[in-house]
Amino acid sequence: MEYVQRVSRIERLARTYWFDLLIALLAIVAMLDVVLGRGSSGAPTTTLWFCLPALAILVLPVFARRWFPFAGPAAYWLLAAGISFVDPLLIPYPESLFLLGLAAAFLLGNLRDVRRAGLGLAIVVGAAATLVYNIPGHSVDQLVFIPVDFAVAWVAGVAVRARAEQAEVAESRATQAEHAVLEERVRIARELHDVVAHHVSMMGVQAGAARVVIDSDRVKAKEALTAIEASSRQAVGELHRLLGFLRQAGDQDDLAPRPGLSQLLRLAASMSESELAVEVSIEGEERSLPPMIDVSAYRIVQEALTNTLKHAAASRADVRVRYWPDELEVEIIDDGRGAKALSGTSPGGLGLIGMRERAVLHGGQLTAGPVSGGGFAVRVKLPTSDGAL
């Protein structure tokens, strides 16, 4: 077990510091080349007391690239150019330093800051040209093509950086899509629970009531059966709408856009058309709303209209929507019996409690009460400043 842990630790360190190990290896090879090649053709002319410390100082900034991603590789090239004025052959002689120079150029091209990356290219080309120019007997071809070699390494760094950024963007989009799918699933599950399950349970209650009175009071039995029919239509309509969302999401790579609030409110109005005339009016410019604000407004309107049908004996209801800069205001006004017999929207009624809970969930407020001249009004204000577009 200890052996496995030790191996895993070594592998983790190797993955983290492999580039640093490569730099150290190249520096050591360069020093050995200088030591073993003393006196040969093209070898540095200065003493080892200068060459070895100079090579050590040359590679140190590259190790600091984690903390100084621009200054570290740039310092390598500036130091190399400076050393060439003291000993023109020290940098060109070890072949391993050519690879180290390519790596430093690559790091400068890989910078996310485009301005610093461009400055890095100027440093690489300028320093490489200086190195070649200081070599005795250099040719014009060397003065041109050697800096180009390092510029190509810089371009490779730019290409890798671009690919990495594209991968990050793709990963971010995938994450956002996953969150959107999860949010859509939660929303559909909530709607199935809040609406479809409610209608189905109501159908069961109404069916039980019809069974009790079917022999003794055929009028009430007919009313109960009519209510069952209305609940079934509403449940089927909700199921069709939710299945439409699912079909749209399955047919496209991204989730299909959800219907706007006006479409949802007109859907709620159409479900009540047979028993209650409902008119929907919109004031202000309709816009995208923060997540679930539109659904909560729709649910409040739906609950208010349901209570109107059950308790207010109304023939008409107006749904008015007002878009304010940082707020959505919805008002439902009927021409029914006002405060009388409105058990569903009375201060302690379950219908009003549910609507208030939805409003409070989003930091909004809901008021309800009779209006002058008869009728009943429900008003809700929901903040939209966090997500309005």
Long-range contacts (C-beta under 8 A, 24 or more apart in sequence): 19-103, 20-63, 22-103, 23-59, 23-62, 23-63, 23-100, 23-103, 24-59, 26-59, 26-96, 26-97, 26-99, 26-100, 27-55, 27-56, 27-58, 27-59, 27-96, 27-100, 29-94, 29-96, 30-55, 30-94, 30-96, 30-97, 30-100, 31-55, 31-56, 31-94, 33-93, 33-94, 33-95, 33-96, 34-90, 34-93, 34-94, 37-93, 42-89, 42-92, 42-93, 43-89, 43-93, 44-87, 44-89, 44-90, 44-93, 45-87, 45-89, 46-86, 46-87, 46-90, 50-86, 50-87, 51-87, 51-90, 54-83, 54-86, 54-87, 54-90, 55-90, 55-94, 55-97, 58-83, 58-91, 58-97, 59-100, 62-100, 62-103, 62-104, 62-107, 65-107, 69-107, 69-111, 70-108, 70-111, 70-113, 70-116, 70-119, 70-120, 72-107, 73-104, 73-105, 73-107, 73-108, 73-120, 74-108, 74-119, 74-120, 74-123, 76-100, 76-101, 76-104, 77-101, 77-104, 77-105, 77-123, 77-124, 77-127, 77-128, 78-123, 78-127, 80-127, 80-131, 81-126, 81-127, 81-130, 81-131, 84-130, 84-131, 84-134, 84-135, 85-134, 88-131, 88-134, 88-135, 88-136, 89-135, 91-131, 92-131, 92-132, 92-135, 101-128, 101-150, 101-153, 102-149, 102-150, 102-153, 103-153, 105-150, 105-151, 105-153, 105-154, 105-157, 106-153, 106-154, 106-156, 106-157, 106-160, 107-157, 108-154, 108-157, 109-153, 109-154, 109-155, 109-156, 109-157, 109-158, 109-160, 109-161, 110-157, 110-158, 110-160, 110-161, 111-157, 111-161, 112-161, 112-165, 117-154, 117-157, 117-158, 117-161, 120-154, 121-151, 121-154, 124-150, 124-151, 124-153, 124-154, 125-150, 125-151, 177-254, 177-255, 180-254, 180-255, 181-249, 181-255, 183-291, 184-245, 184-249, 184-255, 187-292, 187-295, 188-242, 188-245, 188-246, 191-238, 191-242, 191-295, 192-242, 194-299, 195-234, 195-235, 195-238, 195-299, 195-302, 196-235, 196-238, 196-239, 196-242, 199-231, 199-232, 199-234, 199-235, 199-238, 200-231, 200-235, 202-227, 202-231, 203-228, 203-231, 203-232, 203-235, 206-231, 230-274, 230-275, 233-271, 234-271, 237-267, 237-271, 241-267, 258-294, 260-286, 260-294, 261-286, 261-289, 261-294, 261-297, 261-298, 261-321, 261-328, 262-286, 262-321, 264-294, 264-295, 264-297, 264-298, 265-297, 265-298, 265-301, 265-319, 265-321, 267-298, 268-298, 268-301, 268-302, 268-305, 268-319, 269-305, 269-319, 271-302, 272-305, 272-309, 272-317, 275-309, 276-305, 276-308, 276-309, 276-314, 276-315, 276-316, 276-317, 276-334, 277-315, 277-316, 277-317, 278-305, 278-316, 278-317, 278-318, 278-319, 279-316, 279-317, 279-318, 279-319, 280-319, 280-321, 281-318, 281-319, 281-320, 281-321, 282-321, 282-323, 283-320, 283-321, 283-322, 283-323, 284-322, 284-323, 284-324, 285-323, 286-323, 287-323, 287-388, 287-389, 288-387, 288-388, 288-389, 289-328, 289-384, 289-387, 289-388, 290-362, 290-384, 290-386, 290-387, 290-388, 291-387, 292-362, 293-328, 293-362, 293-382, 293-384, 293-387, 296-358, 296-359, 296-361, 296-362, 296-382, 297-321, 297-328, 297-330, 297-380, 297-382, 299-355, 299-358, 300-330, 300-332, 300-355, 300-358, 300-359, 300-366, 300-378, 300-380, 301-330, 301-332, 303-351, 303-354, 303-355, 304-332, 304-345, 304-351, 304-355, 304-378, 305-332, 306-344, 306-351, 307-342, 307-344, 307-345, 307-349, 307-351, 307-352, 308-332, 308-334, 308-336, 308-376, 310-344, 311-336, 311-337, 311-341, 311-342, 311-343, 311-344, 311-345, 312-336, 312-337, 312-338, 312-341, 312-342, 312-375, 312-376, 313-337, 313-341, 314-375, 314-376, 324-384, 325-385, 325-388, 326-383, 326-384, 326-385, 326-388, 327-381, 327-382, 327-383, 327-384, 327-385, 328-381, 328-382, 328-383, 328-384, 329-379, 329-380, 329-381, 329-382, 330-379, 330-380, 330-382, 331-377, 331-378, 331-379, 331-380, 332-377, 332-378, 332-379, 333-371, 333-375, 333-376, 333-377, 334-375, 334-376, 334-377, 335-374, 335-375, 336-374, 336-375, 336-376, 337-374, 337-376, 338-370, 338-371, 338-374, 338-375, 338-376, 339-369, 339-370, 339-376, 342-376, 345-376, 345-378, 352-378, 355-380
